[in-house]
Amino acid sequence: MDAKSEIGAAVAIDGHAIDLGPAHWAAFYDRNGESWVAEFRGGRGEVMNANTWYYFHAGRLGYWNSQRGGGRFATPLTADMLEAIQRLHESKEACAASPRKRHKLSLAEAAARLARAIETVDAATNATSARKQSMPPARMV
């Protein structure tokens, strides 16, 4: 099936969807020669590159399959699914193009943030060590 992109050209989306539980489904598809996964949970959706999705969710696929007794089947994408997927892609593309959403740190800013994080961890470690030293040893009864 084809979906219309924001510039009006037809975008080919070819794939299938699987049901992952109550109000939870995922679509696995090719769009413009790239593999994608759109995951919908409770009416909200997220789209990401298929390799990234599999990296984070491969273990859960086996769990979902074992919970359903292996009876999960892929279904073709419906027109409603295609519209939802296309809206996710348009939103993702709009965010990527928006300059206000992108803030690149300079090397000095990144180094300063890292130094503050290390100082925070060191302070927490020192406070924990001081508390352990001030506590009397536990007695065995």
For each residue, the residues with C-beta under 8 A, 3 or more apart:
1: 13 14 77 79 82
2: 10 11 12 13
3: 10 11 13 82 83 85 86
4: 8 9 10 11 86
5: 8 9 10 11 86 89 90
6: 90 93 94
7:
8: 4 5
9: 4 5
10: 2 3 4 5
11: 2 3 4 5 31 32 86 89
12: 2 30 31 32
13: 1 2 3 29 30 31 77 82 85 86
14: 1 29 30
15: 27 28 29 30 36 77
16: 27 28 29 74 75 76 77
17: 25 26 27 28 74 75 76 77 81
18: 25 26 28 72 73 74 75
19: 24 25 72 75
20: 24 25 26 39 64
21: 24 64
22:
23: 41 42 43
24: 19 20 21 39 40 41 42
25: 17 18 19 20 39 40
26: 17 18 20 37 38 39 40 53
27: 15 16 17 37 38 39 40 77 81 85
28: 15 16 17 18 35 36 37 50 74
29: 13 14 15 16 35 36 37 38 77 85
30: 12 13 14 15 33 34 35 36
31: 11 12 13 34 36 85 89
32: 11 12
33: 30
34: 30 31 49
35: 28 29 30 49 50 51
36: 15 28 29 30 31 47 48 49 50 85 89
37: 26 27 28 29 47 48 49 50 53 54
38: 26 27 29 45 46 47 84 85 88
39: 20 24 25 26 27 45 46 47 48 53
40: 24 25 26 27 43 44 45 46 84
41: 23 24 44 45
42: 23 24
43: 23 40
44: 40 41
45: 38 39 40 41 84 85 87 88
46: 38 39 40 88
47: 36 37 38 39 85 88 89 92
48: 36 37 39 52 53
49: 34 35 36 37 52 53
50: 28 35 36 37 53 54
51: 35 54 55
52: 48 49 55 56
53: 26 37 39 48 49 50 56 57
54: 37 50 51 57 58
55: 51 52 58
56: 52 53
57: 53 54 60 61
58: 54 55 61 62
59: 62 63
60: 57 63 64
61: 57 58 64 65
62: 58 59 65 66
63: 59 60 66 67
64: 20 21 60 61 67 68 72
65: 61 62 68 70 72
66: 62 63 69 70
67: 63 64
68: 64 65 71 72
69: 66
70: 65 66
71: 68
72: 18 19 64 65 68
73: 18
74: 16 17 18 28
75: 16 17 18 19
76: 16 17
77: 1 13 15 16 17 27 29 81 82 85
78: 81 82
79: 1 82 83
80: 83 84
81: 17 27 77 78 84 85
82: 1 3 13 77 78 79 85 86
83: 3 79 80 86 87
84: 38 40 45 80 81 87 88
85: 3 13 27 29 31 36 38 45 47 77 81 82 88 89
86: 3 4 5 11 13 82 83 89 90
87: 45 83 84 90 91
88: 38 45 46 47 84 85 91 92
89: 5 11 31 36 47 85 86 92 93
90: 5 6 86 87 93 94
91: 87 88 94 95
92: 47 88 89 95 96
93: 6 89 90 96 97
94: 6 90 91 97 98
95: 91 92 98 101
96: 92 93 101
97: 93 94
98: 94 95 101 102
99: 102
100:
101: 95 96 98
102: 98 99
103:
104:
105: 109 110 113
106: 109 110
107: 110 111
108: 111 112
109: 105 106 112 113
110: 105 106 107 113 114
111: 107 108 114 115
112: 108 109 115 116
113: 105 109 110 116 117
114: 110 111 117 118
115: 111 112 118 119
116: 112 113 119 120
117: 113 114 120 121
118: 114 115 121 122
119: 115 116 122 123
120: 116 117 123 124
121: 117 118 124 125
122: 118 119 125 126
123: 119 120 126 127
124: 120 121 127 128
125: 121 122 128 129
126: 122 123 129 130
127: 123 124 130 131
128: 124 125 131 132
129: 125 126 132 133
130: 126 127 133 134
131: 127 128 134 135
132: 128 129 135
133: 129 130
134: 130 131
135: 131 132
136:
137:
138:
139:
140:
141:
